[in-house]
């Protein structure tokens, strides 16, 4: 099985811990992973801001770069959702029918990480160990566009030592929403504050989600509040083992890669 990693622009530029951890998880499970260096942005940002033709040019480059792989795996419900449910329709509406067909072929082979693990590899226990309290935020695109359902939760529940705490109003948007956060900053900030309050109320040490964008947004609020709650991508938790605790949640939430270190144990209350 040949699998291409689709790290996404945000993962590559601002949250590299997520794609790195994705590769570690897949390779641990015996998957041959490649990174096609010719890949570019999927075009979602351009589609969402009215630059359809520019977005389609990027999508065409991505199609070519990811040709020939059995599967494509991305640690992002948002970008995978754009490939699966947005790009081909836009291509056809712009008269680029052959590109739409090529995107359909790519879409059929493209999976968000939790989908690939549970549905394709038929795995929920990936051999992870993470002895900390965690709460999970289901991101809008993964939940509403891809319909990943409880797959991420299945994976988290199989992690040794992890204590999963329920998040109130988990299905409410965190307020990031791509350009929504720029065009409606006040509303976005208020939604982020609501989400951060619910996260703090769980008493969890770590907030986990499947999209770096949401983690950056919520993590920024939590950091400014000096809450002590850290954010990690689902892939990072799944990559952690007793022998290799992986990236510490104390890392810069903007995505800098710190030295590998265990999460310090939480004091008993």
PyMOL commands that set and color helices and strands:
alter all, ss='L'
color gray80, all
select helices_A, chain A and resi 9-13+16-28+44-48+52-65+77-85+87-93+97-109+113-120+140-146+151-157+180-183+185-202+212-224+234-239
alter helices_A, ss='H'
color red, helices_A
select strands_A, chain A and resi 2-5+32-34+71-74+110-112+133-136+163-165+206-209+230-233
alter strands_A, ss='S'
color yellow, strands_A
deselect
rebuild
show_as cartoon
